[in-house]
Amino acid sequence: MKAAVVVFPGSNCDRDLAVAFEQAGFDVSMVWHKDSVLPEGVDIVGVPGGFSYGDYLRCGAIAAQSPICQAVVDHANRGGYAIGICNGFQILTETGILPGALLRNAGLKYICRTVDLKVETTNSVFTEGYTAGDVIGIPIAHHDGNYYADAETVAALKDQDRVAFSYVDNPNGSVADIAGILSENRRVLGMMPHPERAADQGHGGTDGTAVFRALTGIVATA
Amino acid sequence: MKARVHVMLKNGVLDPQGEAVRHALGAMGFDKVEGVRQGKVIDLDLAAGATEADVTEMCEKLLANTVIESYSIEMV
């Protein structure tokens, strides 16, 4: 099983994400933002958290136009698996792989703490290791985590069971308490909270490991 | 040749920064402010031959996120 983690100037969760993939059993390669192709045979692409390109213009906007992101879009369009966490979620929405956008937190403050998330669906390789309705503790660390999509998009996400995680106590103003969403084919997950920071006993919690563990069962499609 | 692009959050999209500015103005005694929306102005220096259509393409692809933002272009 092969995973690739994209590294942008300003990424700071890339190595944490690589360790989480490794602990789940993946061979991990780090891919630089200027590369225009993913390593051959990659099963899943991880787009990590951080502040790509200094978050200039909008979070994720410039990263979404980088050479590697075109390769990530092509990978997703071919039915490849991908996970975007925090800044990675912002980047995936900017590329159009996932719907909506992330706005400044409603309270205007950067928030860094562990929050309770409710597992909304187990119908994805990212969430099948949980039980629907499980409440898990996962850290958040963001200034722009306020998920926004128009009413029609939110209704479609709910109708299609594509809300992966929601906040039990909404910290940032996200519409419908949404913390993470799935693509239409359920193979791309974007989420603001950091499961890779709750994937080792040393982190103080392992509620995030299931996100990575279940992935090892996926079939190579890329 | 220059172009000026105005990018604003769409109506209906909450603007917490604008709200904070409105609160601050109210606290300073400016009691006639009923709303504040904050946006961006982007000035482009363009080579001869660049058209408004080029700038529109730039807005659609990068300068604005049309999921949450609207834009207007002034060619000057």
HADDOCK unambig.tbl for C-alpha pairs under 7 A between the chains (distance, minus, plus):
assign (segid A and resid 61 and name CA) (segid B and resid 62 and name CA) 6.71 0.50 0.50
assign (segid A and resid 100 and name CA) (segid B and resid 67 and name CA) 6.43 0.50 0.50
assign (segid A and resid 101 and name CA) (segid B and resid 67 and name CA) 6.75 0.50 0.50
assign (segid A and resid 106 and name CA) (segid B and resid 16 and name CA) 5.58 0.50 0.50
assign (segid A and resid 108 and name CA) (segid B and resid 16 and name CA) 6.52 0.50 0.50
